């Protein structure tokens, strides 16, 4: 038995880490861009707070779905969906 994790787990971790770093880097820049475009700070706060609420709500739904769908497929679908959202972010403005 090896003490190293499977290569697929390492790739999933690295891709998820990259996506979270990209989101963390773009969030302050996107907020400043919204302010320059004249969007009120309260509206920007609501948008990013909605993201946090969505994570809380969908985490419970995803954990329920894991009883029916394999973990690998769930992770792959989630990562693809997150990638689509990042691409859609680029079209804002």
C-alpha positions in Angstrom: 0.0 0.0 0.0 1.4 3.3 -1.1 1.3 6.5 1.1 0.7 8.7 -1.9 -2.8 9.5 -3.0 -4.2 8.5 -6.4 -3.2 10.8 -9.3 -6.8 11.6 -10.0 -7.3 12.9 -6.5 -4.2 15.1 -6.9 -5.5 16.5 -10.2 -9.0 17.2 -8.7 -7.4 19.0 -5.8 -5.1 21.1 -8.0 -7.9 22.1 -10.4 -10.2 23.0 -7.5 -7.4 25.0 -5.9 -6.8 26.8 -9.2 -10.5 27.6 -9.5 -10.7 28.9 -6.0 -7.6 31.1 -6.4 -9.1 32.5 -9.6 -12.3 33.3 -7.9 -10.4 34.9 -5.0 -8.3 37.0 -7.3 -11.2 38.2 -9.5 -13.6 39.1 -6.7 -11.9 42.3 -5.6 -11.2 43.4 -9.2 -14.7 42.7 -10.2 -16.0 44.7 -7.2 -13.9 47.7 -8.2 -15.1 47.4 -11.8 -18.7 47.4 -10.6 -18.1 50.5 -8.5 -16.6 52.3 -11.5 -19.6 51.3 -13.6 -21.8 53.1 -11.0 -23.3 50.0 -9.3 -24.1 50.7 -5.7 -21.9 49.0 -3.1 -24.9 47.5 -1.4 -25.8 45.7 -4.7 -22.3 44.4 -5.0 -22.4 43.1 -1.4 -25.8 41.4 -2.1 -24.3 39.6 -5.2 -21.3 38.2 -3.3 -23.4 37.4 -0.2 -25.7 35.4 -2.5 -22.7 33.3 -3.5 -22.1 32.4 0.1 -25.8 31.5 0.7 -25.8 29.4 -2.5 -22.8 27.4 -1.2 -24.6 26.7 2.1 -27.8 25.6 0.4 -26.3 23.6 -2.4 -23.9 21.8 -0.1 -26.8 20.1 1.6 -28.4 19.3 -1.8 -25.1 17.9 -3.2 -24.6 15.7 -0.1 -28.1 14.3 -0.7 -27.4 13.7 -4.3 -24.1 11.8 -3.5 -26.3 8.9 -2.3 -27.5 8.5 -5.9 -24.5 9.7 -8.0 -20.9 8.7 -7.7 -18.5 11.1 -6.1 -16.3 11.3 -9.2 -19.2 12.3 -11.4 -20.4 14.9 -8.9 -17.0 16.5 -8.7 -16.6 16.5 -12.4 -20.0 18.1 -13.0 -19.4 20.7 -10.3 -16.0 21.6 -11.7 -17.5 21.9 -15.2 -20.3 24.1 -13.9 -17.8 26.3 -12.0 -15.8 26.7 -15.2 -18.9 27.8 -17.1 -19.7 30.3 -14.4 -16.1 31.7 -14.6 -16.5 32.1 -18.4 -19.9 33.9 -17.9 -18.2 36.2 -15.4 -16.0 37.4 -18.3 -19.0 38.7 -20.2 -20.2 41.0 -17.4 -20.1 44.6 -18.4 
